[in-house]
Amino acid sequence: MSGNTFGKIFRVTTYGESHGQAVGLVVDGVPAGMPLAEADIQKELDRRRPGQSLLTSPRQEQDQVEILSGVFQGKTLGMPISMVVRNVDADSNPYEDIKNTPRPGHADLTYWQKFGHVDYRGGGRASARETVGRVAAGAVAKKLLAAQGVEIIGHTVEAAGVAVEREVSPEEIRRNVEGNPMRCADLAAAEHMKKAVLDAAKDGDTTGGVVEVIALNVPAGLGEPVFDKINAEIAHAMMSIGAVKAVEIGAGKKLAKMRGSEANDQIILKKGKIETKTNLAGGILGGISNGMPIVVDVTVKPPSSIAKPQHTVDLEKMEATEMRLRGRFDPNLCPRVVPVAEAMLAIVMADHMIRAGKINPDRFQQGS
């Protein structure tokens, strides 16, 4: 089975199932000599883990990470870095009664159609629990990027039909996102989002939204022509997140309503540096970064596990049936998607920085 590895030089492989013994990852392509400790990884995993508020699943996983290889005396060795996170609060009982009835909106049906034999407990490999490995790898990528001055930030810009209606500065994102359960930089909008999410949850339903992630201080020249455009690989990375159903770069679908005279970012000189007057292209032209911030919006679907009755089929009896799920679910995924989307953008950026020679692939170097 393929499809568990992402990246060309900075390569990430994740493993594990939702209710298995553990989940984890192997990340290869990290230069030797970079300071790295479990605390660097843990701070990102703590942002992703469930049970943080009424807006996330109450499953109590502390997501304690253990580095198994690739680090010695607090520094990377240039060898594969393997990490593991044990599952300690998996409750498989609710899934025993529905193991033959695929849940609408989940991957249960397609995994059964493709593989036949599947782990039905909590979605198995298709569960959002798989993103633990992505976030851990993203923590490594973020540290590698930070040494070159590149920063990855993210926030919720829409949830449950409530959208942020103004420009939000990077300073607001840094200051506000971790201070509210929606991870929204606009604090007033965050309160309206929270209410709308909880109102739907009281009705036994879930809601979707939009998460925006941004790469700041990106050097020009990242990305390859034609098939390996950096926006193509960003789209691949984001669409590989289970809950993501659409990806927009820069102004995205808003460009469909513009004329060329409105959509083109005018090129200017600012303090002797080439920039663009606007950033509707989202920092990418012809698949190559132009030095402006890379801006990516991802559409997050409503969580598929809902308390309302739904129609499905009993695969053993091949009969139509109805199901009502019981268990521990997220009413809205956006707050937990923020660190996952940040991680995937960081992985793409680190990979392309190495490929473009901006990061030494052998020895860790601090940028100027």
Contacts in CASP RR format, 6 or more apart in sequence:
PFRMAT RR
TARGET T0000
AUTHOR 0000-0000-0000
METHOD contacts of the structure
MODEL  1
MSGNTFGKIFRVTTYGESHGQAVGLVVDGVPAGMPLAEADIQKELDRRRP
GQSLLTSPRQEQDQVEILSGVFQGKTLGMPISMVVRNVDADSNPYEDIKN
TPRPGHADLTYWQKFGHVDYRGGGRASARETVGRVAAGAVAKKLLAAQGV
EIIGHTVEAAGVAVEREVSPEEIRRNVEGNPMRCADLAAAEHMKKAVLDA
AKDGDTTGGVVEVIALNVPAGLGEPVFDKINAEIAHAMMSIGAVKAVEIG
AGKKLAKMRGSEANDQIILKKGKIETKTNLAGGILGGISNGMPIVVDVTV
KPPSSIAKPQHTVDLEKMEATEMRLRGRFDPNLCPRVVPVAEAMLAIVMA
DHMIRAGKINPDRFQQGS
4 13 0 8 1.000
4 14 0 8 1.000
4 15 0 8 1.000
5 11 0 8 1.000
5 12 0 8 1.000
5 13 0 8 1.000
6 12 0 8 1.000
6 13 0 8 1.000
6 236 0 8 1.000
6 237 0 8 1.000
6 240 0 8 1.000
6 347 0 8 1.000
7 233 0 8 1.000
7 347 0 8 1.000
7 348 0 8 1.000
7 351 0 8 1.000
8 351 0 8 1.000
8 355 0 8 1.000
9 29 0 8 1.000
9 351 0 8 1.000
9 354 0 8 1.000
9 355 0 8 1.000
9 361 0 8 1.000
10 27 0 8 1.000
10 28 0 8 1.000
10 29 0 8 1.000
10 30 0 8 1.000
10 141 0 8 1.000
10 144 0 8 1.000
10 347 0 8 1.000
10 350 0 8 1.000
10 351 0 8 1.000
10 354 0 8 1.000
11 27 0 8 1.000
11 28 0 8 1.000
11 29 0 8 1.000
11 351 0 8 1.000
12 25 0 8 1.000
12 26 0 8 1.000
12 27 0 8 1.000
12 133 0 8 1.000
12 134 0 8 1.000
12 137 0 8 1.000
12 138 0 8 1.000
12 347 0 8 1.000
13 25 0 8 1.000
13 26 0 8 1.000
13 27 0 8 1.000
13 28 0 8 1.000
14 23 0 8 1.000
14 24 0 8 1.000
14 25 0 8 1.000
14 130 0 8 1.000
14 132 0 8 1.000
14 133 0 8 1.000
14 134 0 8 1.000
14 137 0 8 1.000
15 23 0 8 1.000
15 24 0 8 1.000
15 25 0 8 1.000
15 26 0 8 1.000
16 22 0 8 1.000
16 23 0 8 1.000
16 24 0 8 1.000
16 125 0 8 1.000
16 129 0 8 1.000
16 130 0 8 1.000
17 23 0 8 1.000
17 119 0 8 1.000
17 121 0 8 1.000
17 123 0 8 1.000
17 124 0 8 1.000
17 125 0 8 1.000
17 127 0 8 1.000
17 129 0 8 1.000
17 130 0 8 1.000
18 87 0 8 1.000
18 90 0 8 1.000
18 119 0 8 1.000
18 121 0 8 1.000
18 122 0 8 1.000
18 123 0 8 1.000
18 124 0 8 1.000
18 125 0 8 1.000
18 127 0 8 1.000
18 129 0 8 1.000
18 130 0 8 1.000
19 87 0 8 1.000
19 90 0 8 1.000
19 92 0 8 1.000
19 95 0 8 1.000
19 119 0 8 1.000
19 121 0 8 1.000
19 122 0 8 1.000
19 124 0 8 1.000
20 87 0 8 1.000
20 90 0 8 1.000
20 119 0 8 1.000
20 121 0 8 1.000
20 124 0 8 1.000
21 86 0 8 1.000
21 87 0 8 1.000
22 84 0 8 1.000
22 85 0 8 1.000
22 86 0 8 1.000
22 87 0 8 1.000
23 84 0 8 1.000
23 85 0 8 1.000
23 87 0 8 1.000
23 129 0 8 1.000
23 130 0 8 1.000
23 132 0 8 1.000
23 133 0 8 1.000
24 83 0 8 1.000
24 84 0 8 1.000
24 85 0 8 1.000
24 132 0 8 1.000
24 133 0 8 1.000
24 136 0 8 1.000
25 82 0 8 1.000
25 83 0 8 1.000
25 132 0 8 1.000
25 133 0 8 1.000
25 134 0 8 1.000
25 136 0 8 1.000
25 137 0 8 1.000
26 80 0 8 1.000
26 81 0 8 1.000
26 82 0 8 1.000
26 83 0 8 1.000
27 80 0 8 1.000
27 81 0 8 1.000
27 83 0 8 1.000
27 136 0 8 1.000
27 137 0 8 1.000
27 140 0 8 1.000
28 79 0 8 1.000
28 80 0 8 1.000
28 81 0 8 1.000
29 78 0 8 1.000
29 80 0 8 1.000
29 354 0 8 1.000
29 361 0 8 1.000
30 36 0 8 1.000
30 76 0 8 1.000
30 78 0 8 1.000
30 81 0 8 1.000
30 140 0 8 1.000
30 144 0 8 1.000
31 76 0 8 1.000
31 78 0 8 1.000
31 144 0 8 1.000
31 359 0 8 1.000
31 360 0 8 1.000
31 361 0 8 1.000
31 362 0 8 1.000
31 363 0 8 1.000
31 364 0 8 1.000
31 365 0 8 1.000
32 75 0 8 1.000
32 76 0 8 1.000
32 77 0 8 1.000
32 78 0 8 1.000
32 362 0 8 1.000
32 363 0 8 1.000
32 364 0 8 1.000
33 75 0 8 1.000
33 76 0 8 1.000
33 77 0 8 1.000
33 78 0 8 1.000
33 363 0 8 1.000
33 364 0 8 1.000
34 75 0 8 1.000
34 76 0 8 1.000
34 143 0 8 1.000
34 144 0 8 1.000
34 147 0 8 1.000
34 364 0 8 1.000
35 74 0 8 1.000
35 75 0 8 1.000
35 143 0 8 1.000
36 67 0 8 1.000
36 71 0 8 1.000
36 74 0 8 1.000
36 75 0 8 1.000
36 76 0 8 1.000
36 81 0 8 1.000
36 140 0 8 1.000
36 143 0 8 1.000
37 71 0 8 1.000
37 74 0 8 1.000
38 65 0 8 1.000
38 66 0 8 1.000
38 67 0 8 1.000
40 139 0 8 1.000
40 140 0 8 1.000
40 143 0 8 1.000
41 65 0 8 1.000
41 67 0 8 1.000
41 83 0 8 1.000
41 136 0 8 1.000
41 139 0 8 1.000
41 140 0 8 1.000
42 63 0 8 1.000
42 64 0 8 1.000
42 65 0 8 1.000
43 139 0 8 1.000
44 135 0 8 1.000
44 136 0 8 1.000
44 138 0 8 1.000
44 139 0 8 1.000
44 142 0 8 1.000
44 339 0 8 1.000
44 343 0 8 1.000
45 63 0 8 1.000
45 65 0 8 1.000
45 85 0 8 1.000
45 132 0 8 1.000
45 135 0 8 1.000
45 136 0 8 1.000
45 139 0 8 1.000
46 63 0 8 1.000
47 135 0 8 1.000
47 178 0 8 1.000
47 338 0 8 1.000
47 339 0 8 1.000
48 63 0 8 1.000
48 131 0 8 1.000
48 132 0 8 1.000
48 135 0 8 1.000
48 336 0 8 1.000
48 339 0 8 1.000
48 340 0 8 1.000
49 61 0 8 1.000
49 62 0 8 1.000
49 63 0 8 1.000
50 56 0 8 1.000
50 57 0 8 1.000
50 58 0 8 1.000
50 59 0 8 1.000
50 60 0 8 1.000
50 61 0 8 1.000
50 328 0 8 1.000
50 330 0 8 1.000
50 336 0 8 1.000
51 57 0 8 1.000
51 58 0 8 1.000
51 59 0 8 1.000
51 60 0 8 1.000
51 61 0 8 1.000
52 181 0 8 1.000
52 335 0 8 1.000
53 181 0 8 1.000
53 335 0 8 1.000
54 181 0 8 1.000
54 198 0 8 1.000
54 201 0 8 1.000
54 331 0 8 1.000
55 181 0 8 1.000
55 182 0 8 1.000
55 194 0 8 1.000
55 197 0 8 1.000
55 198 0 8 1.000
55 330 0 8 1.000
55 331 0 8 1.000
55 332 0 8 1.000
55 335 0 8 1.000
56 181 0 8 1.000
56 330 0 8 1.000
56 335 0 8 1.000
56 336 0 8 1.000
57 328 0 8 1.000
57 329 0 8 1.000
57 330 0 8 1.000
58 328 0 8 1.000
59 89 0 8 1.000
59 90 0 8 1.000
59 91 0 8 1.000
59 328 0 8 1.000
60 89 0 8 1.000
61 87 0 8 1.000
61 88 0 8 1.000
61 89 0 8 1.000
62 88 0 8 1.000
63 85 0 8 1.000
63 132 0 8 1.000
64 85 0 8 1.000
64 86 0 8 1.000
65 83 0 8 1.000
65 84 0 8 1.000
65 85 0 8 1.000
65 136 0 8 1.000
66 83 0 8 1.000
66 84 0 8 1.000
66 85 0 8 1.000
67 81 0 8 1.000
67 82 0 8 1.000
67 83 0 8 1.000
68 82 0 8 1.000
68 83 0 8 1.000
68 84 0 8 1.000
69 79 0 8 1.000
69 80 0 8 1.000
69 81 0 8 1.000
69 82 0 8 1.000
70 76 0 8 1.000
70 77 0 8 1.000
70 78 0 8 1.000
70 79 0 8 1.000
70 80 0 8 1.000
70 81 0 8 1.000
70 82 0 8 1.000
71 77 0 8 1.000
71 81 0 8 1.000
75 364 0 8 1.000
76 364 0 8 1.000
78 362 0 8 1.000
81 140 0 8 1.000
83 133 0 8 1.000
83 136 0 8 1.000
85 132 0 8 1.000
85 133 0 8 1.000
85 136 0 8 1.000
87 129 0 8 1.000
90 121 0 8 1.000
90 122 0 8 1.000
91 327 0 8 1.000
91 328 0 8 1.000
92 121 0 8 1.000
92 122 0 8 1.000
94 325 0 8 1.000
94 326 0 8 1.000
94 327 0 8 1.000
95 120 0 8 1.000
95 121 0 8 1.000
95 122 0 8 1.000
95 123 0 8 1.000
98 120 0 8 1.000
98 323 0 8 1.000
98 325 0 8 1.000
99 120 0 8 1.000
100 314 0 8 1.000
100 315 0 8 1.000
100 316 0 8 1.000
100 317 0 8 1.000
101 312 0 8 1.000
101 313 0 8 1.000
101 314 0 8 1.000
101 315 0 8 1.000
101 321 0 8 1.000
101 323 0 8 1.000
102 108 0 8 1.000
102 109 0 8 1.000
102 112 0 8 1.000
102 312 0 8 1.000
102 313 0 8 1.000
102 315 0 8 1.000
103 304 0 8 1.000
103 305 0 8 1.000
103 310 0 8 1.000
103 312 0 8 1.000
103 323 0 8 1.000
103 325 0 8 1.000
104 304 0 8 1.000
104 310 0 8 1.000
104 311 0 8 1.000
104 312 0 8 1.000
105 304 0 8 1.000
106 123 0 8 1.000
106 126 0 8 1.000
106 304 0 8 1.000
106 305 0 8 1.000
107 123 0 8 1.000
107 126 0 8 1.000
108 118 0 8 1.000
108 120 0 8 1.000
108 123 0 8 1.000
108 126 0 8 1.000
111 118 0 8 1.000
111 125 0 8 1.000
111 126 0 8 1.000
112 118 0 8 1.000
112 315 0 8 1.000
118 124 0 8 1.000
119 125 0 8 1.000
126 242 0 8 1.000
128 242 0 8 1.000
128 243 0 8 1.000
128 330 0 8 1.000
128 333 0 8 1.000
128 336 0 8 1.000
131 241 0 8 1.000
131 340 0 8 1.000
131 343 0 8 1.000
134 241 0 8 1.000
134 340 0 8 1.000
134 343 0 8 1.000
134 344 0 8 1.000
134 347 0 8 1.000
135 339 0 8 1.000
135 340 0 8 1.000
135 343 0 8 1.000
137 343 0 8 1.000
137 347 0 8 1.000
138 342 0 8 1.000
138 343 0 8 1.000
138 344 0 8 1.000
138 346 0 8 1.000
138 347 0 8 1.000
138 350 0 8 1.000
139 343 0 8 1.000
140 350 0 8 1.000
141 343 0 8 1.000
141 346 0 8 1.000
141 347 0 8 1.000
141 349 0 8 1.000
141 350 0 8 1.000
142 152 0 8 1.000
142 342 0 8 1.000
142 343 0 8 1.000
142 346 0 8 1.000
144 350 0 8 1.000
144 353 0 8 1.000
144 359 0 8 1.000
144 364 0 8 1.000
145 151 0 8 1.000
145 152 0 8 1.000
145 346 0 8 1.000
145 349 0 8 1.000
145 350 0 8 1.000
145 353 0 8 1.000
147 364 0 8 1.000
147 365 0 8 1.000
147 366 0 8 1.000
147 367 0 8 1.000
148 219 0 8 1.000
148 353 0 8 1.000
148 358 0 8 1.000
148 359 0 8 1.000
148 367 0 8 1.000
149 217 0 8 1.000
149 367 0 8 1.000
150 215 0 8 1.000
150 216 0 8 1.000
150 217 0 8 1.000
150 218 0 8 1.000
150 219 0 8 1.000
150 349 0 8 1.000
150 353 0 8 1.000
151 215 0 8 1.000
151 216 0 8 1.000
151 217 0 8 1.000
152 213 0 8 1.000
152 214 0 8 1.000
152 215 0 8 1.000
152 216 0 8 1.000
152 342 0 8 1.000
152 345 0 8 1.000
152 346 0 8 1.000
152 349 0 8 1.000
153 170 0 8 1.000
153 173 0 8 1.000
153 174 0 8 1.000
153 177 0 8 1.000
153 213 0 8 1.000
153 214 0 8 1.000
153 216 0 8 1.000
153 342 0 8 1.000
154 173 0 8 1.000
154 177 0 8 1.000
154 183 0 8 1.000
154 211 0 8 1.000
154 212 0 8 1.000
154 213 0 8 1.000
154 214 0 8 1.000
154 338 0 8 1.000
154 341 0 8 1.000
154 342 0 8 1.000
155 168 0 8 1.000
155 173 0 8 1.000
155 176 0 8 1.000
155 177 0 8 1.000
155 183 0 8 1.000
155 184 0 8 1.000
155 185 0 8 1.000
155 211 0 8 1.000
155 212 0 8 1.000
155 338 0 8 1.000
156 182 0 8 1.000
156 183 0 8 1.000
156 184 0 8 1.000
156 190 0 8 1.000
156 193 0 8 1.000
156 209 0 8 1.000
156 210 0 8 1.000
156 211 0 8 1.000
156 212 0 8 1.000
156 334 0 8 1.000
156 335 0 8 1.000
156 338 0 8 1.000
157 163 0 8 1.000
157 164 0 8 1.000
157 168 0 8 1.000
157 184 0 8 1.000
157 210 0 8 1.000
157 211 0 8 1.000
157 212 0 8 1.000
157 297 0 8 1.000
158 164 0 8 1.000
158 193 0 8 1.000
158 209 0 8 1.000
158 210 0 8 1.000
158 334 0 8 1.000
159 182 0 8 1.000
159 184 0 8 1.000
159 193 0 8 1.000
159 196 0 8 1.000
159 197 0 8 1.000
159 207 0 8 1.000
159 208 0 8 1.000
159 209 0 8 1.000
159 210 0 8 1.000
159 332 0 8 1.000
159 334 0 8 1.000
160 193 0 8 1.000
160 196 0 8 1.000
160 197 0 8 1.000
160 199 0 8 1.000
160 200 0 8 1.000
160 207 0 8 1.000
160 208 0 8 1.000
160 209 0 8 1.000
160 332 0 8 1.000
161 196 0 8 1.000
161 207 0 8 1.000
161 208 0 8 1.000
161 209 0 8 1.000
162 189 0 8 1.000
162 192 0 8 1.000
162 193 0 8 1.000
162 196 0 8 1.000
163 189 0 8 1.000
163 210 0 8 1.000
164 184 0 8 1.000
164 185 0 8 1.000
164 186 0 8 1.000
164 189 0 8 1.000
165 189 0 8 1.000
166 186 0 8 1.000
168 185 0 8 1.000
168 186 0 8 1.000
170 214 0 8 1.000
170 216 0 8 1.000
172 185 0 8 1.000
172 186 0 8 1.000
173 185 0 8 1.000
173 214 0 8 1.000
175 185 0 8 1.000
176 184 0 8 1.000
176 185 0 8 1.000
176 186 0 8 1.000
176 187 0 8 1.000
176 190 0 8 1.000
177 183 0 8 1.000
177 184 0 8 1.000
177 185 0 8 1.000
177 338 0 8 1.000
180 187 0 8 1.000
180 190 0 8 1.000
180 191 0 8 1.000
180 194 0 8 1.000
181 190 0 8 1.000
181 194 0 8 1.000
181 335 0 8 1.000
182 190 0 8 1.000
182 193 0 8 1.000
182 194 0 8 1.000
182 197 0 8 1.000
182 332 0 8 1.000
182 334 0 8 1.000
182 335 0 8 1.000
183 334 0 8 1.000
183 335 0 8 1.000
183 338 0 8 1.000
184 190 0 8 1.000
184 193 0 8 1.000
196 207 0 8 1.000
197 207 0 8 1.000
197 331 0 8 1.000
197 332 0 8 1.000
198 331 0 8 1.000
200 206 0 8 1.000
200 207 0 8 1.000
200 331 0 8 1.000
201 331 0 8 1.000
204 306 0 8 1.000
204 307 0 8 1.000
204 308 0 8 1.000
205 302 0 8 1.000
205 306 0 8 1.000
205 307 0 8 1.000
205 308 0 8 1.000
206 302 0 8 1.000
206 303 0 8 1.000
206 304 0 8 1.000
206 305 0 8 1.000
206 306 0 8 1.000
206 329 0 8 1.000
206 330 0 8 1.000
206 331 0 8 1.000
206 332 0 8 1.000
207 302 0 8 1.000
207 331 0 8 1.000
207 332 0 8 1.000
208 300 0 8 1.000
208 301 0 8 1.000
208 302 0 8 1.000
208 303 0 8 1.000
208 332 0 8 1.000
208 333 0 8 1.000
208 334 0 8 1.000
209 299 0 8 1.000
209 300 0 8 1.000
209 332 0 8 1.000
209 334 0 8 1.000
210 297 0 8 1.000
210 298 0 8 1.000
210 299 0 8 1.000
210 300 0 8 1.000
210 334 0 8 1.000
211 297 0 8 1.000
211 298 0 8 1.000
211 300 0 8 1.000
211 334 0 8 1.000
211 337 0 8 1.000
211 338 0 8 1.000
211 341 0 8 1.000
212 295 0 8 1.000
212 296 0 8 1.000
212 297 0 8 1.000
212 298 0 8 1.000
213 295 0 8 1.000
213 296 0 8 1.000
213 298 0 8 1.000
213 338 0 8 1.000
213 341 0 8 1.000
213 342 0 8 1.000
213 345 0 8 1.000
214 293 0 8 1.000
214 294 0 8 1.000
214 295 0 8 1.000
214 296 0 8 1.000
215 293 0 8 1.000
215 294 0 8 1.000
215 345 0 8 1.000
215 346 0 8 1.000
215 349 0 8 1.000
216 293 0 8 1.000
218 283 0 8 1.000
218 289 0 8 1.000
218 291 0 8 1.000
218 292 0 8 1.000
218 293 0 8 1.000
218 294 0 8 1.000
218 349 0 8 1.000
219 289 0 8 1.000
219 291 0 8 1.000
219 353 0 8 1.000
219 356 0 8 1.000
219 358 0 8 1.000
220 288 0 8 1.000
220 289 0 8 1.000
220 290 0 8 1.000
220 291 0 8 1.000
221 288 0 8 1.000
221 289 0 8 1.000
221 290 0 8 1.000
221 291 0 8 1.000
221 356 0 8 1.000
222 230 0 8 1.000
222 288 0 8 1.000
222 289 0 8 1.000
222 349 0 8 1.000
222 352 0 8 1.000
222 353 0 8 1.000
222 355 0 8 1.000
222 356 0 8 1.000
222 358 0 8 1.000
223 229 0 8 1.000
223 230 0 8 1.000
223 233 0 8 1.000
223 287 0 8 1.000
223 288 0 8 1.000
223 289 0 8 1.000
223 352 0 8 1.000
223 355 0 8 1.000
223 356 0 8 1.000
224 230 0 8 1.000
224 287 0 8 1.000
224 288 0 8 1.000
224 355 0 8 1.000
225 286 0 8 1.000
225 287 0 8 1.000
225 288 0 8 1.000
229 284 0 8 1.000
229 286 0 8 1.000
229 287 0 8 1.000
229 288 0 8 1.000
230 284 0 8 1.000
230 287 0 8 1.000
230 288 0 8 1.000
230 289 0 8 1.000
230 294 0 8 1.000
230 348 0 8 1.000
230 352 0 8 1.000
231 249 0 8 1.000
231 284 0 8 1.000
231 287 0 8 1.000
232 287 0 8 1.000
233 348 0 8 1.000
233 351 0 8 1.000
233 352 0 8 1.000
234 247 0 8 1.000
234 249 0 8 1.000
234 294 0 8 1.000
234 296 0 8 1.000
234 344 0 8 1.000
234 345 0 8 1.000
234 348 0 8 1.000
235 247 0 8 1.000
235 249 0 8 1.000
237 344 0 8 1.000
237 345 0 8 1.000
237 347 0 8 1.000
237 348 0 8 1.000
238 244 0 8 1.000
238 247 0 8 1.000
238 296 0 8 1.000
238 298 0 8 1.000
238 341 0 8 1.000
238 344 0 8 1.000
238 345 0 8 1.000
239 247 0 8 1.000
240 344 0 8 1.000
241 298 0 8 1.000
241 337 0 8 1.000
241 340 0 8 1.000
241 341 0 8 1.000
241 344 0 8 1.000
243 300 0 8 1.000
243 301 0 8 1.000
243 303 0 8 1.000
243 333 0 8 1.000
243 337 0 8 1.000
244 298 0 8 1.000
244 299 0 8 1.000
244 300 0 8 1.000
244 301 0 8 1.000
244 337 0 8 1.000
244 341 0 8 1.000
245 299 0 8 1.000
245 300 0 8 1.000
245 301 0 8 1.000
246 298 0 8 1.000
246 299 0 8 1.000
247 296 0 8 1.000
247 297 0 8 1.000
247 298 0 8 1.000
247 299 0 8 1.000
248 296 0 8 1.000
248 297 0 8 1.000
248 298 0 8 1.000
248 299 0 8 1.000
249 281 0 8 1.000
249 282 0 8 1.000
249 283 0 8 1.000
249 284 0 8 1.000
249 294 0 8 1.000
249 295 0 8 1.000
249 296 0 8 1.000
250 279 0 8 1.000
250 280 0 8 1.000
250 281 0 8 1.000
250 282 0 8 1.000
250 283 0 8 1.000
250 295 0 8 1.000
250 296 0 8 1.000
250 297 0 8 1.000
251 258 0 8 1.000
251 263 0 8 1.000
251 280 0 8 1.000
251 281 0 8 1.000
251 282 0 8 1.000
252 297 0 8 1.000
254 280 0 8 1.000
255 263 0 8 1.000
255 280 0 8 1.000
258 280 0 8 1.000
263 280 0 8 1.000
264 280 0 8 1.000
265 276 0 8 1.000
265 277 0 8 1.000
265 278 0 8 1.000
265 279 0 8 1.000
265 280 0 8 1.000
265 281 0 8 1.000
265 292 0 8 1.000
266 276 0 8 1.000
266 277 0 8 1.000
266 278 0 8 1.000
267 274 0 8 1.000
267 275 0 8 1.000
267 276 0 8 1.000
267 277 0 8 1.000
268 274 0 8 1.000
268 275 0 8 1.000
268 276 0 8 1.000
268 277 0 8 1.000
269 275 0 8 1.000
275 291 0 8 1.000
275 292 0 8 1.000
276 283 0 8 1.000
276 290 0 8 1.000
276 292 0 8 1.000
279 292 0 8 1.000
279 293 0 8 1.000
279 295 0 8 1.000
281 290 0 8 1.000
281 292 0 8 1.000
282 292 0 8 1.000
282 293 0 8 1.000
282 294 0 8 1.000
282 295 0 8 1.000
283 289 0 8 1.000
283 290 0 8 1.000
283 291 0 8 1.000
283 292 0 8 1.000
283 293 0 8 1.000
283 294 0 8 1.000
283 295 0 8 1.000
284 290 0 8 1.000
284 294 0 8 1.000
289 352 0 8 1.000
294 345 0 8 1.000
294 349 0 8 1.000
296 341 0 8 1.000
296 345 0 8 1.000
298 337 0 8 1.000
298 341 0 8 1.000
300 333 0 8 1.000
300 334 0 8 1.000
300 337 0 8 1.000
301 333 0 8 1.000
302 332 0 8 1.000
302 333 0 8 1.000
303 329 0 8 1.000
303 330 0 8 1.000
303 331 0 8 1.000
303 332 0 8 1.000
303 333 0 8 1.000
305 325 0 8 1.000
305 327 0 8 1.000
305 329 0 8 1.000
305 330 0 8 1.000
306 325 0 8 1.000
306 329 0 8 1.000
307 324 0 8 1.000
307 325 0 8 1.000
308 324 0 8 1.000
309 322 0 8 1.000
309 323 0 8 1.000
309 324 0 8 1.000
310 322 0 8 1.000
310 323 0 8 1.000
310 324 0 8 1.000
310 325 0 8 1.000
311 320 0 8 1.000
311 321 0 8 1.000
311 322 0 8 1.000
312 320 0 8 1.000
312 321 0 8 1.000
312 322 0 8 1.000
312 323 0 8 1.000
313 319 0 8 1.000
313 320 0 8 1.000
313 321 0 8 1.000
314 320 0 8 1.000
314 321 0 8 1.000
330 336 0 8 1.000
350 359 0 8 1.000
353 359 0 8 1.000
354 361 0 8 1.000
359 365 0 8 1.000
END
